[in-house]
Amino acid sequence: MGEGVLRRYKSFLPIGPATPMVSLGEGDTPLVKSQSLGRALGCAELYFKLEGCNPTGSFKDRGMVVAVAKALEEGSRAVICASTGNTSASAAAYGAYCGLTTIVLVPKGNIAMGKLAQAVAYGAHILAVNGNFDQALALVRDLAQKHPVTLVNSVNPYRLEGQKTGAFEVVDVLGDAPDYLCIPVGNAGNISAYWRGFRQYCQAEHATRTPRLLGFQAEGAAPLVLGHPVAEPHTIASAIRIGNPASWKLAIAARDESGGVIDAVSDEEILEAYKLLARSEGIFCEPASAASVAGLRKVVGQGLSLKGKQAVCILTGTGLKDPELANQIADIPLLELPPDLEQVEQAIVSLRGK
Ligand SMILES: *Cc1c(COP(=O)(O)O)cnc(C)c1O
């Protein structure tokens, strides 16, 4: 417990005696069994993997710890990334932990409050670029070419290596791979990493099979579904607001080799799943994370039968990253009352009637 992914999965990672075994306690996140949604979808067993329980509140820590450890091993003194928020939060945390300078480029006005707060708190150098994520990524790629700074976006191969440990954990807990694995898709690194993880675990005979991957993009940012880049991606789910995924080819290969699909869900469907998870499962995740559940609901609605099947939804980040959104869409009135017993009692009675 809390040993981190480098120690736990050493033999599956590209690390050697010279790699510093750093850890902020990432990985080993809960796999929670669904209380109601699984039944509603006719699924034998539905699980949620709570990646929001990672040290900075998203799965990005799994890949960042490997990328930063390798940067240290190679003598780097600084890391840089473009980010819709979670990558910068993670890079800033691991950078601080390892004494590295961290530079993050974020699309101006397009990053959730909690994520920006993290980068600020961890002391990263933050540059807000007047452009979208794809443009920020192009900039940091150029900067890392020209200057002695390590790029830690998921184009850094160590990121995907670390992120594949999520698949290992699913198998370690369930005893084998599930029938279906549902996952949100933005820059498409994570779906590619999970596929690699499941395949490697199968080859190592820790699993007897691989799951079908069901990847979900947001409708306004669905290049993999459309088959071409989207110049101005838009969706409420900022973590997957990406128009030209870096891991495009890997994600398509993951989809096809697994016999799965990559589909799109609307913002409305995402928000419905986001609310449902909180209110009927007690799980508060990011809107982007809820895309996995929105997508599963969609494909079941279209006729996919989960009878006798086991499914896992990867909930990639915590809802606390974006508290403004939760408050914006709140449909429960916040009552203001004087500190008076009778009036409080009356208010509770009238609320219960609703
Ligand atoms: C990064 C991120 C995603 C998308 O993952 P990709 O590897 O970019 O496809 C989804 N949800 C959250 C919370 C993220 O931080």
Ligand as a Chemical Component Dictionary entry (heavy atoms), coordinates in Angstrom:
data_LIG
# 
_chem_comp.id                   LIG 
_chem_comp.type                 NON-POLYMER 
_chem_comp.pdbx_formal_charge   0 
_chem_comp.three_letter_code    LIG 
# 
loop_
_chem_comp_atom.comp_id 
_chem_comp_atom.atom_id 
_chem_comp_atom.alt_atom_id 
_chem_comp_atom.type_symbol 
_chem_comp_atom.charge 
_chem_comp_atom.model_Cartn_x 
_chem_comp_atom.model_Cartn_y 
_chem_comp_atom.model_Cartn_z 
_chem_comp_atom.pdbx_ordinal 
LIG C1 C1 C 0 -6.157  13.543 -19.309 1  
LIG C2 C2 C 0 -7.523  13.198 -18.905 2  
LIG C3 C3 C 0 -8.396  12.473 -19.723 3  
LIG C4 C4 C 0 -8.044  12.066 -21.121 4  
LIG O1 O1 O 0 -6.991  11.153 -21.200 5  
LIG P1 P1 P 0 -6.151  11.045 -22.556 6  
LIG O2 O2 O 0 -5.004  10.178 -22.241 7  
LIG O3 O3 O 0 -5.754  12.438 -22.899 8  
LIG O4 O4 O 0 -7.067  10.476 -23.582 9  
LIG C5 C5 C 0 -9.633  12.130 -19.235 10 
LIG N1 N1 N 0 -10.034 12.500 -18.004 11 
LIG C6 C6 C 0 -9.226  13.208 -17.189 12 
LIG C7 C7 C 0 -9.729  13.579 -15.851 13 
LIG C8 C8 C 0 -7.949  13.576 -17.604 14 
LIG O5 O5 O 0 -7.177  14.285 -16.783 15 
# 
loop_
_chem_comp_bond.comp_id 
_chem_comp_bond.atom_id_1 
_chem_comp_bond.atom_id_2 
_chem_comp_bond.value_order 
_chem_comp_bond.pdbx_ordinal 
LIG C1 C2 SING 1  
LIG C2 C3 SING 2  
LIG C2 C8 DOUB 3  
LIG C3 C4 SING 4  
LIG C3 C5 DOUB 5  
LIG C4 O1 SING 6  
LIG O1 P1 SING 7  
LIG P1 O2 DOUB 8  
LIG P1 O3 SING 9  
LIG P1 O4 SING 10 
LIG C5 N1 SING 11 
LIG N1 C6 DOUB 12 
LIG C6 C7 SING 13 
LIG C6 C8 SING 14 
LIG C8 O5 SING 15 
# 
